[in-house]
Amino acid sequence: MTKVLWIALSVGIGILTVLTFTLFAPFHHTFLDIALIFSPLLVVFVALPATRTVIREGQYQIKNFTWWQALWFLFFLSALVFRVRDEQDIHSSALDGWAMYRIGLDFIVGALLMSRCLTGKTPRLRFLFCGLIGVMALYPFLALASTAWSAAPSFTLFRAVEYMLDLALIGAFVATFNSVEDYEAFANWTWTLLGLLVLSAWIGAILDPADAWMEGYSYGPLRIRLEGVYPILDANSIGEYSAILASISLARILDDPEHKYDHAWYRLLFIATIITLIFTQTRAAVAAFVVALILLFVFTRRILLGAVLGITAAVGASVVLFFTNFGNTVVSYLLRGQTMAEAEGMSGRADMWQFAIRKISERPWTGYGGYAGGRFVVLPGLGMPGKSDVLNTMVESFIDLGVLGVIVLLIVFVGIWWHLFRASRSSSLNSNERHFAVELLLAMSIVTTRSFVAGNITSHAALAFLTILASAEFFRQRLKSAAQATREFRTSGLAFEAKN
């Protein structure tokens, strides 16, 4: 009887919603109006059951709020952008109000971290000089050295010191955390902060739709594209965060070895982030999510399920494409209002990379200074002073620091992938640890895919990448200690046999 009442209530809400939006059509947009028609069903069957989890987790976070969460939150706040400046603005006024806000929060984080180290509350930052974090620390050290020939020495100095502070912070976490549960809590806190950024974009879309919804030319069938207003957040970043949250939500729905996840909540999160991903119209993030989806089926040993879903989707897509006009809609969505030539040029990125490669050939060994080559050499040379990077992590590193910068990043990338892959397959780890490694692999696949069209690794604050880096270092140590324990056990066994 209760289920019948819920169904009747949902149908009634749906009918009233249809009538309301048919009469008023608030968006004057067929797709959005249809989405709003079905939104009450989503609220009744998904949002309400998930509310309990949100309240419970919120109370838990408040009750168990720790020092590292506070520092990570300040670190998160310091990375928020509330205004965009070009090269000329930076040279004319390096320290405006928002720059002082960022420097002030960096100083507070650095001072609190130093205080904990000096008082012995946090162990010495030995992890800043060894393992994966130690290799990554070479990048800001190279940037510091490059201030001698940088195109913008003061900018290089500040950004290098800031990124070194980022690495010191996660080094302190690694030195403090003792178990996989600590790293899971750290990762969950990061995903929560990224989720707040995505939520802020939707709040901006409600309060200031004129700025939040990018228009000006046809953005495919949707005609709009979601961006963050306050703080400023580009559609590509929103897409990346949505893809990460969607892949992790799906992983926790499909693979829950200890039955500890609330599936209602993660169904809501998955649906919400997929909808957000669609409205950002970020092709790289969509491709990254597809890559993560394939990896999820492989690493959770659901290859048969993935194959069935893939075949079903392929058959369904073929029917829709050949017998309806939906194929043109999909192509229009992927082109995002651009011509085929513009799409093939990757929205101007190809021209940018070609110019950057010409500049790299002039200084292949030293570059133009950490964080300065792309922003102060390439972009002004192309007449694009408003952008902040050349939209490719490796190209950016090459033009900033030369060959050595690229080598450092390649070593770190390979190290992260290798250790997480080993952890996901290792029989010496428990099921919870292997599941966590799979989640990190999914997030890393999205970060890696996006790095081909964005500078999302070496900037402040690369929350997702730094979280993955710290966790990968944990698994490196964990696997090393497990292998050592196995060797000692075998040695002791052989000694016992020889003695007897």
C-alpha positions in Angstrom: 0.0 0.0 0.0 2.9 2.4 0.8 4.4 1.8 -2.6 1.1 2.4 -4.3 0.7 5.7 -2.5 4.3 6.7 -3.5 3.5 5.9 -7.2 0.2 7.7 -7.1 1.9 10.7 -5.5 4.7 10.7 -8.1 2.2 10.5 -11.0 0.2 13.3 -9.5 3.3 15.5 -9.1 4.4 14.6 -12.7 1.0 15.6 -14.1 0.9 18.9 -12.3 4.5 19.6 -13.4 3.7 18.9 -17.0 0.7 21.3 -16.9 2.7 24.0 -15.1 5.6 24.0 -17.5 3.4 23.6 -20.5 1.6 26.8 -19.6 4.7 28.8 -18.6 7.6 27.1 -20.4 10.2 29.0 -18.3 13.2 28.3 -20.4 11.6 28.3 -23.8 13.8 25.4 -24.5 12.4 21.9 -25.3 15.2 19.9 -23.7 15.3 21.9 -20.5 11.5 21.9 -20.1 11.3 18.1 -20.6 14.1 17.7 -18.0 12.1 19.8 -15.5 9.0 17.8 -16.2 10.7 14.6 -14.9 12.6 16.3 -12.1 9.9 15.6 -9.4 10.3 11.9 -10.1 14.1 12.2 -9.5 13.3 14.1 -6.3 10.9 11.5 -5.0 12.7 8.3 -5.9 16.4 9.4 -5.6 16.9 12.7 -3.8 14.7 12.0 -0.7 16.2 8.6 0.1 19.7 10.2 -0.3 18.9 13.1 2.0 19.4 10.8 5.0 22.9 10.0 3.9 23.8 13.6 3.3 22.6 14.6 6.8 24.4 11.7 8.5 27.7 12.3 6.6 27.5 16.0 7.3 27.1 15.4 11.0 29.9 12.9 11.0 32.3 15.4 9.2 31.5 18.2 11.7 32.0 15.9 14.6 35.3 14.4 13.3 36.8 17.5 11.7 40.6 17.4 12.0 43.6 19.6 11.4 44.4 18.2 8.0 40.8 18.8 6.8 41.1 22.4 7.9 44.4 22.9 6.1 43.1 21.2 3.0 40.1 23.5 3.1 42.2 26.6 3.4 44.3 25.3 0.5 41.1 24.8 -1.5 39.9 28.3 -0.7 43.2 29.8 -1.8 42.8 28.3 -5.3 39.4 29.8 -5.9 39.4 32.4 -8.7 37.2 35.5 -8.5 38.7 37.5 -11.3 40.7 36.8 -14.5 43.8 38.9 -15.3 45.9 38.9 -18.5 49.6 39.4 -18.9 49.3 43.2 -19.0 47.3 43.3 -15.7 49.8 41.1 -14.0 52.8 43.3 -15.0 51.0 46.6 -14.2 49.6 45.4 -10.8 51.1 42.2 -9.5 49.4 42.4 -6.1 45.8 43.3 -6.3 43.2 42.5 -3.6 42.5 39.0 -4.8 46.2 38.2 -5.2 46.7 39.3 -1.5 43.8 37.0 -0.6 45.5 34.1 -2.2 48.9 34.9 -0.8 47.4 35.4 2.7 45.8 32.0 2.7 49.0 30.4 1.4 50.9 32.1 4.2 48.4 30.8 6.8 48.7 27.2 5.5 52.5 27.5 5.5 52.6 28.9 9.0 50.3 26.3 10.4 52.2 23.5 8.7 55.5 24.8 9.9 54.2 25.2 13.5 53.0 21.5 13.5 56.4 20.4 12.2 58.4 22.5 14.8 56.2 21.3 17.7 56.5 17.7 16.6 52.7 17.3 16.0 53.5 16.3 12.4 56.6 14.2 11.6 59.4 15.7 9.5 58.5 16.1 5.9 60.8 13.3 4.7 58.2 12.3 2.1 58.8 15.6 0.3 62.2 14.2 -0.6 61.5 10.6 -1.5 59.1 8.4 -3.4 56.7 9.8 -5.9 56.2 13.1 -4.0 60.0 13.5 -4.0 60.2 13.1 -7.7 57.3 15.6 -8.2 59.1 18.1 -5.9 61.8 18.3 -8.6 59.3 20.2 -10.7 59.0 23.3 -8.5 62.7 23.1 -7.7 63.5 23.3 -11.4 61.0 26.2 -11.6 62.8 28.0 -8.8 66.1 27.6 -10.6 64.5 29.0 -13.8 63.8 32.4 -12.2 67.4 33.3 -13.4 66.2 33.3 -17.0 62.4 33.4 -16.7 60.3 35.7 -18.9 58.5 36.8 -15.6 60.9 36.1 -12.7 58.6 37.2 -9.9 55.6 35.3 -11.2 57.8 32.1 -11.6 59.2 32.5 -8.1 55.7 32.9 -6.5 54.1 30.0 -8.4 57.1 27.7 -7.8 57.0 28.4 -4.0 53.3 27.9 -4.0 53.4 24.6 -5.7 56.2 23.5 -3.3 53.8 24.4 -0.5 51.2 22.2 -2.1 53.6 19.2 -2.2 54.7 19.9 1.4 51.1 19.8 2.5 50.4 16.4 1.1 53.8 15.3 2.3 52.7 16.2 5.8 49.5 14.1 5.3 51.5 11.1 4.1 53.8 11.4 7.1 50.7 11.5 9.4 48.3 9.0 7.9 48.7 5.4 9.0 46.0 3.4 7.2 43.9 3.1 4.1 41.0 4.5 6.0 42.9 7.7 6.5 43.6 8.0 2.8 39.9 7.2 2.0 38.8 10.0 4.3 41.3 12.3 2.6 40.1 11.4 -0.9 36.4 11.7 0.2 37.2 15.2 1.6 38.7 16.2 -1.8 35.7 14.8 -3.7 33.4 16.7 -1.4 35.2 20.0 -2.2 35.1 19.3 -5.9 31.4 18.5 -5.5 30.9 21.9 -3.8 32.6 23.6 -6.8 30.1 21.8 -9.2 27.2 22.8 -6.9 28.4 26.4 -6.9 28.1 26.4 -10.7 24.5 25.4 -10.5 23.8 28.0 -7.8 25.3 30.6 -10.1 23.1 29.2 -13.0 20.0 29.9 -10.8 21.0 33.3 -9.4 22.8 34.7 -12.4 21.8 32.7 -15.5 23.0 35.4 -17.9 26.6 34.8 -16.9 26.5 31.1 -15.9 25.0 29.9 -19.2 27.4 30.6 -22.0 25.6 31.7 -25.2 26.6 34.0 -28.1 26.5 31.3 -30.7 24.8 28.0 -31.1 26.1 25.5 -28.6 24.6 22.6 -30.4 21.1 21.3 -29.5 21.4 22.6 -26.0 22.3 26.2 -27.1 23.9 26.8 -23.7 26.9 25.8 -21.7 27.4 25.8 -18.0 30.2 27.8 -16.3 30.9 28.8 -12.8 30.2 32.5 -11.9 31.4 32.9 -8.3 34.0 31.6 -8.0 34.9 31.7 -11.7 35.1 28.1 -13.0 35.4 27.3 -16.7 33.2 24.6 -18.2 36.1 22.3 -18.9 37.0 22.1 -15.2 33.4 21.5 -14.2 33.3 18.7 -16.7 36.4 17.2 -15.3 35.1 17.3 -11.7 31.8 15.9 -12.8 33.4 13.0 -14.6 35.5 12.1 -11.6 32.5 12.2 -9.2 30.4 10.2 -11.7 33.0 7.5 -12.1 33.6 7.1 -8.4 29.8 7.0 -7.7 29.4 4.3 -10.3 32.4 2.4 -8.8 30.8 2.5 -5.3 27.4 1.3 -6.7 28.9 -1.6 -8.7 31.8 -2.6 -6.4 31.0 -2.5 -2.7 33.1 -5.3 -1.1 32.3 -4.3 2.5 28.7 -3.1 1.9 29.5 0.3 3.4 28.2 2.7 0.7 24.7 4.2 0.6 23.6 3.3 -3.0 20.7 5.7 -3.0 23.1 8.6 -2.4 25.5 7.5 -5.0 22.7 7.0 -7.6 21.7 10.6 -7.0 25.3 11.8 -7.2 25.8 9.8 -10.4 22.7 11.2 -12.1 23.5 14.8 -11.0 27.1 14.7 -12.2 26.2 13.1 -15.5 23.6 15.8 -16.1 26.2 18.4 -15.3 28.7 16.7 -17.6 26.2 17.0 -20.4 25.5 20.7 -19.8 29.2 21.5 -19.7 29.6 20.1 -23.2 33.2 19.3 -22.5 34.3 16.7 -25.1 37.5 15.8 -23.3 35.7 15.2 -20.1 33.1 13.0 -21.8 35.9 11.0 -23.5 37.7 10.7 -20.1 34.5 9.4 -18.5 34.2 6.8 -21.2 37.8 5.7 -20.6 37.1 5.5 -16.9 33.9 3.5 -17.5 35.9 0.9 -19.5 38.5 0.7 -16.8 35.9 0.2 -14.2 34.4 -2.8 -16.0 37.9 -4.3 -16.5 39.3 -3.7 -12.9 36.1 -4.9 -11.2 36.1 -8.0 -13.4 32.7 -7.1 -15.0 34.0 -7.5 -18.5 30.9 -9.6 -19.5 28.6 -6.9 -18.1 30.5 -4.2 -19.9 30.5 -6.2 -23.2 26.7 -6.7 -22.9 26.1 -3.0 -22.2 28.5 -2.0 -25.0 26.8 -4.3 -27.5 23.3 -3.2 -26.4 24.3 0.5 -26.6 25.9 -0.1 -30.0 22.8 -1.8 -31.4 20.5 0.9 -29.8 22.7 3.7 -31.2 22.7 2.1 -34.6 18.9 1.9 -34.7 18.5 5.5 -33.5 21.1 6.8 -35.9 19.8 5.1 -39.0 16.0 5.3 -38.4 15.7 8.7 -36.6 17.2 12.2 -36.8 19.0 11.7 -33.4 22.3 11.1 -35.1 22.4 14.7 -36.3 21.6 15.8 -32.8 24.5 13.9 -31.4 26.9 15.3 -34.0 25.6 18.8 -33.3 26.2 18.2 -29.6 29.8 17.0 -30.1 30.6 19.8 -32.5 29.2 22.3 -30.0 28.2 24.9 -32.6 31.6 24.7 -34.3 32.4 23.8 -37.9 34.1 20.5 -38.6 37.4 22.4 -39.3 37.2 24.2 -36.0 36.6 20.8 -34.2 39.5 19.2 -36.0 41.7 22.1 -34.8 40.6 21.3 -31.2 39.0 24.8 -30.7 42.2 26.6 -31.6 44.5 24.4 -29.5 46.3 23.0 -32.6 47.5 26.5 -33.6 48.5 27.2 -30.1 50.5 24.0 -29.8 52.2 24.6 -33.2 53.3 28.1 -32.1 54.5 26.7 -28.7 56.6 24.0 -30.5 58.3 26.7 -32.6 59.1 28.5 -29.3 60.3 25.3 -27.7 62.7 24.7 -30.5 64.4 28.0 -29.6 65.0 26.9 -26.0 64.6 23.1 -25.8 66.8 22.6 -22.7 65.9 25.5 -20.4 62.5 26.8 -21.5 61.3 30.3 -20.7 60.9 29.9 -17.0 58.6 27.9 -14.7 54.9 28.9 -15.2 56.0 31.8 -17.5 56.6 30.3 -21.0 53.1 29.6 -21.9 51.5 32.6 -20.2 54.0 35.3 -21.1 55.6 34.1 -24.3 53.2 31.9 -26.3 49.8 33.4 -25.5 50.8 37.0 -26.0 52.5 36.0 -29.2 49.2 34.6 -30.4 47.1 37.5 -29.2 45.5 35.5 -26.4 46.6 37.4 -23.3 43.4 36.4 -21.4 44.2 32.7 -21.2 46.3 31.2 -18.4 48.0 28.2 -20.1 48.5 26.5 -23.5 46.0 23.8 -22.7 48.3 20.8 -22.6 50.3 19.8 -19.6 53.3 18.4 -21.4 53.6 21.2 -23.9 53.2 23.7 -21.0 56.0 21.9 -19.1 58.2 21.7 -22.1 58.0 25.4 -22.9 58.4 26.4 -19.2 61.2 24.1 -18.1 62.5 22.3 -21.2 63.2 18.6 -21.4 63.8 18.1 -17.7 60.3 19.3 -16.8 58.7 16.8 -19.2 60.9 14.0 -17.9 59.9 14.7 -14.3 56.2 14.6 -15.2 56.5 11.4 -17.2 58.3 9.6 -14.3 55.5 10.7 -11.9 52.7 9.7 -14.3 54.2 6.2 -15.0 54.9 5.8 -11.2 51.3 6.6 -10.2 49.7 4.4 -12.8 52.1 1.5 -12.1 51.7 1.5 -8.3 47.9 1.9 -8.4 47.6 -0.8 -11.0 49.7 -3.2 -8.8 47.6 -2.3 -5.8 44.3 -3.0 -7.6 45.5 -6.5 -8.5 47.6 -7.4 -5.4 46.6 -10.4 -3.4 48.5 -9.1 -0.4 46.0 -6.2 0.0 42.5 -6.6 1.3 39.4 -6.0 -0.7 38.8 -2.5 0.6 42.4 -1.4 -0.4 42.0 -2.9 -3.8 38.6 -1.1 -4.3 40.2 2.2 -3.2 43.0 1.7 -5.7 40.4 1.2 -8.5 38.7 4.4 -7.5 42.0 6.3 -7.8 42.7 4.7 -11.1 39.4 5.9 -12.5 40.1 9.4 -11.2 43.7 9.3 -12.6 42.4 8.2 -16.0 40.2 11.3 -16.1 43.0 13.6 -14.9 45.4 12.0 -17.5 43.0 12.3 -20.4 42.2 15.9 -19.5 45.9 16.8 -19.2 46.1 16.5 -23.0 43.9 19.5 -23.4 44.4 21.4 -20.1 47.2 22.3 -17.7 45.6 20.5 -14.7 48.6 18.9 -13.1 51.2 21.5 -12.1 48.8 24.4 -11.2 47.6 25.5 -7.8 45.5 23.8 -6.7 45.4 20.5 -8.5 43.3 18.9 -5.8 42.4 15.7 -7.6 45.9 15.1 -8.9 47.6 15.8 -5.5 45.1 13.5 -3.7 45.9 10.7 -6.2 49.7 11.4 -5.9 49.6 11.1 -2.1 47.5 8.0 -2.2 49.7 6.4 -4.8 52.7 7.0 -2.5 50.8 5.2 0.2 50.3 2.2 -2.0 53.9 2.3 -3.0 55.0 2.0 0.6 52.2 -0.5 1.4 53.3 -2.8 -1.4 56.9 -2.5 -0.5 56.2 -3.4 3.1 54.0 -6.3 2.0 56.8 -7.6 -0.2 59.3 -7.3 2.5 57.1 -9.1 5.0 56.6 -11.9 2.5 60.4 -12.2 2.0 61.0 -12.3 5.8 58.3 -14.9 6.2 59.9 -17.1 3.5 63.3 -16.6 5.0 62.2 -17.5 8.5 60.4 -20.6 7.0 63.5 -21.8 5.2 65.6 -21.2 8.4 63.2 -23.2 10.4 63.3 -26.1 7.9 67.1 -26.0 7.8 67.2 -26.1 11.6 65.0 -29.1 11.8 
